[in-house]
């Protein structure tokens, strides 16, 4: 009895060049595993925040990955009201200070190891970037 065994890679593709040996040559097709990655950017200044968002989106487009955003989260306003006089005497005059925090959310569909390349540019000191996997 003669048994012929034909081995074929399940996820392989046929090589276009004819093989010289017995049978065909199969290549394993390497696919990058795409992950959902959420970048949350927050800053006090909107102009710097929008510039960083634009750079991230441009890099993502260059690498041909899908993205969604930047989604603008409502601005959080922190207010502090305090008396002007340090001793407490005099007329009741108050100072009102406020700080506005702006947030943007960008969802990426790309491999984890490519996030470093996408965000590998110089980010200004006032911007906080959080990376999470939803």
C-alpha positions in Angstrom: 0.0 0.0 0.0 1.2 3.5 -0.9 -0.1 6.4 1.2 0.2 9.9 -0.1 0.1 12.7 2.4 -0.6 16.2 1.3 0.3 18.8 3.8 -1.2 22.3 3.4 -1.1 25.1 5.8 -4.6 26.0 6.9 -3.9 29.8 6.9 -1.4 29.7 4.1 -1.5 31.1 0.6 -0.2 29.5 -2.5 3.2 30.8 -3.7 3.1 32.3 -7.2 6.5 31.0 -8.1 6.6 27.3 -9.1 8.4 25.1 -6.6 11.3 22.9 -7.6 10.7 20.2 -5.0 7.9 17.8 -4.4 4.6 19.6 -4.0 3.8 23.3 -3.7 5.3 25.8 -1.4 3.0 27.5 1.0 3.6 30.6 2.9 2.1 31.4 6.2 0.1 34.5 6.0 1.0 36.7 8.9 -1.9 39.0 10.0 -1.6 41.7 12.6 -4.1 41.3 15.4 -6.1 44.5 15.5 -7.1 45.7 19.0 -9.5 48.5 20.1 -7.5 51.1 21.8 -8.9 54.3 23.3 -6.8 57.4 23.7 -8.1 60.0 26.1 -6.4 63.4 25.8 -7.0 66.2 28.3 -5.5 69.7 28.6 -6.2 73.2 29.7 -5.7 74.7 26.3 -7.8 73.7 23.3 -5.3 74.8 20.6 -2.5 72.5 21.8 -5.1 69.7 22.3 -6.4 70.0 18.8 -2.9 70.0 17.3 -2.0 66.7 19.1 -5.3 65.1 18.0 -4.6 66.2 14.4 -1.1 64.7 14.5 -2.4 61.4 15.9 -5.1 61.2 13.2 -2.6 62.0 10.4 -0.3 59.2 11.6 -3.2 56.8 11.8 -4.2 57.6 8.3 -0.7 57.2 7.0 -0.6 53.7 8.5 -4.0 52.8 7.0 -5.7 51.9 10.3 -9.3 52.7 11.2 -10.1 55.3 13.8 -13.0 57.2 15.3 -12.9 60.7 16.7 -11.8 63.0 18.1 -15.0 63.0 20.2 -15.3 66.2 22.3 -16.2 65.5 25.9 -18.0 68.4 27.6 -15.6 70.9 29.3 -15.2 70.5 33.0 -15.0 73.8 34.8 -13.4 73.9 38.3 -14.2 77.0 40.3 -12.7 78.3 43.5 -14.2 81.3 45.4 -12.2 82.9 48.2 -12.0 86.1 50.1 -9.6 88.8 48.9 -8.5 90.0 52.3 -6.1 87.6 54.1 -7.1 88.9 57.6 -10.8 88.7 57.3 -11.5 92.4 58.1 -13.0 94.9 55.8 -15.7 94.6 53.2 -16.7 91.2 52.0 -15.0 91.1 48.6 -14.4 87.8 46.8 -12.1 86.5 44.1 -13.5 83.8 41.7 -10.9 81.6 40.0 -11.7 78.9 37.4 -9.8 76.3 35.4 -11.3 74.7 32.4 -10.3 71.1 31.4 -10.9 70.0 27.8 -11.1 66.4 26.8 -10.9 64.5 23.5 -11.4 60.7 22.9 -9.9 58.9 19.9 -10.7 55.2 19.3 -8.1 53.3 17.2 -8.2 49.9 15.6 -4.6 48.9 15.4 -2.0 46.5 16.9 -0.7 47.3 20.3 2.9 47.6 19.2 1.9 50.4 16.7 0.5 52.7 19.3 4.1 53.8 20.2 4.7 54.7 16.6 1.4 56.7 16.3 2.0 58.7 19.5 5.8 58.8 19.1 6.0 62.6 18.4 6.7 65.4 20.9 3.6 66.2 23.0 3.5 69.5 24.8 3.9 69.4 28.6 0.3 70.5 29.4 -1.4 67.5 27.7 -2.2 64.3 29.5 -2.7 61.1 27.3 -4.3 58.0 28.8 -4.3 54.7 26.8 -7.0 52.1 27.6 -8.4 49.0 26.1 -12.2 49.0 26.3 
